[in-house]
């Protein structure tokens, strides 16, 4: 039967749609391990970028003392398919 009823297990499914140019970033985000994803995001941050499931772009912090939210300062960089990016 369904979920959530007595004795059932509730499930949640998120369905997302991405442009073809965003697919490599989405695949890394959703299929990479937590430690791997955090490491990639930290490396991107150290290099002045922001990495998400939607892309990799240069960014800066807005506001006084760079304490505000990150703001993309340009378009996302182009990416090869995941297989090419990791030399599979």
C-alpha positions, 0 to 999 in steps of 0.5 A: 500500500501507500505510505504514512498510514498505520505501520507504513513508511512515509517516503519523500521524492524530490524531482528536479529538472536541469538544463543540459549544461548543469547536468555534470554538476547535478550528477556530482552533487547527487551521486558523490559522497558527503565528504567528497562534496564538502571537499569540492565545495571547500576547494571551490570556496578557497579559489573564490568560486561557489559550487552547487548542483547548478554550477560552478561560478566565481562569487563574492560575499556582499555586505560589510566585511564580506559577511553577507550572502554569496553573490555569483559574479558571472555565469557558471563555468562550462563542464565536460560530462562527469566521465570526462571530468574524472578521466573514466 
